Amino acid sequence: MRAFNFSAGPATLPTTVMETVQEQLLDWQGTGMGVMELSHRSPEFAHILNETELDLRELLALPDHYRIIFCQEGASAHWDMIPLNLLQGNPYADYIETGYWSYRAIEEGRRYCNVNIAASNRSDHFSALPEMGEWRLNPKAAYVHYCSNETIDGVEFFWTPEVGNVPLVVDMSSHFLSRPMDISKFGMVYAGAQKNIGPAGLSLVLIRDDLLKPAAPGTPFLMDYHSQFHAHSMLNTPPTFTIWVAGLVFKWIKKNGGLQQMALRNAQKAHLLYDFLDQSELYRNSVKAQDRSLMNIPFHLREPSLDEVFLKEADRAGLKQLRGHRVVGGMRASIYNAMPLEGVQALVNFMTDFERRYG
Ligand SMILES: *Cc1c(COP(=O)(O)O)cnc(C)c1O
């Protein structure tokens, strides 16, 4: 019996993917070996890696001049890797501050360059995106960094910033593959796996080939995108099992109508929950309607003293891991691709009943 798991990450995976993993755990395609036991230099694993990459390209309709790199580091490591690889001697970079994760990238970026916070919604408590007209971009910056879905604050970009010729670098960790995205607008995209791609232990980089240059002197060799790409993401042993499972998730998305279909399902799920929150007297989400994330939906109870009762009863009802992030408190429902509509419906039913009893 599978619970409805609302964790922000590591997050729920499609049940059929988990079943395939279970079936093939001991014997991958008649080899008598499980994937986690295969040499990363074996033809079997080369086949897995190749197919995973081709499926991702197909899903995103990724232009040929974009390279894919599989990294062992989590998304956080890219806050260092981006300046080390993309500054190329330029002392300036622009950052947009829209919530917890973009702020963490800013803090780390400051170790390497003069960070210009070109726009921020901190004064709005990260509840609405800063409008493009207010951005103070530096045309000489090496790149503009932003986070297109703030996993903790629950704000999402439904538009792509216009930044002229400066490469746009985006952390898509928590909504990667949730809907079609035009990657050609970006210099570089990165995403940690454990939100919407697969198990923890992997992050993906999509980078335009002209930006792929040797990293700054002194960069640890594993953090050099250029050499990692030229080694087919195998400068050292990659997270083979995680890459395999990510590949199974890509196949699952393809089989279920691709990103178009994911987009429809995700919008339907999110609207179900937001419509409920908006008519409720007990719960509230304070993000501006047009900037609300379709993936991560934070909400608070009018009476925070009820939080623990809510979480305990939800857990007992098979609705798991709804506790909000420690920096914002309250509750959060993460409803990635793998969360079925029935899961969100079950949550709304539970919340309706809870409000009737405690509201
Ligand atoms: C989870 C998350 C991160 C951090 O990921 P790690 O894999 O723990 O390093 C960074 N950015 C965003 C948007 C995230 O959701």
The ligand as an SDF file (V2000), in Angstrom:
LIG
                    3D

 15 15  0  0  0  0  0  0  0  0999 V2000
   16.3910   21.2620   -2.9930 C   0  0  0  0  0  0  0  0  0  0  0  0
   16.8810   22.4410   -3.7200 C   0  0  0  0  0  0  0  0  0  0  0  0
   18.2290   22.8000   -3.7010 C   0  0  0  0  0  0  0  0  0  0  0  0
   19.2730   22.0480   -2.8920 C   0  0  0  0  0  0  0  0  0  0  0  0
   19.4540   20.7770   -3.3870 O   0  0  0  0  0  0  0  0  0  0  0  0
   20.5820   19.7960   -2.7890 P   0  0  0  0  0  0  0  0  0  0  0  0
   20.4810   18.6170   -3.7050 O   0  0  0  0  0  0  0  0  0  0  0  0
   20.2080   19.4880   -1.3760 O   0  0  0  0  0  0  0  0  0  0  0  0
   21.8730   20.4820   -2.8820 O   0  0  0  0  0  0  0  0  0  0  0  0
   18.6230   23.8980   -4.4300 C   0  0  0  0  0  0  0  0  0  0  0  0
   17.7450   24.6070   -5.1470 N   0  0  0  0  0  0  0  0  0  0  0  0
   16.4310   24.3010   -5.1770 C   0  0  0  0  0  0  0  0  0  0  0  0
   15.4940   25.1340   -5.9860 C   0  0  0  0  0  0  0  0  0  0  0  0
   15.9650   23.1990   -4.4700 C   0  0  0  0  0  0  0  0  0  0  0  0
   14.6620   22.8770   -4.5070 O   0  0  0  0  0  0  0  0  0  0  0  0
  1  2  1  0
  2  3  1  0
  2 14  2  0
  3  4  1  0
  3 10  2  0
  4  5  1  0
  5  6  1  0
  6  7  2  0
  6  8  1  0
  6  9  1  0
 10 11  1  0
 11 12  2  0
 12 13  1  0
 12 14  1  0
 14 15  1  0
M  END
$$$$
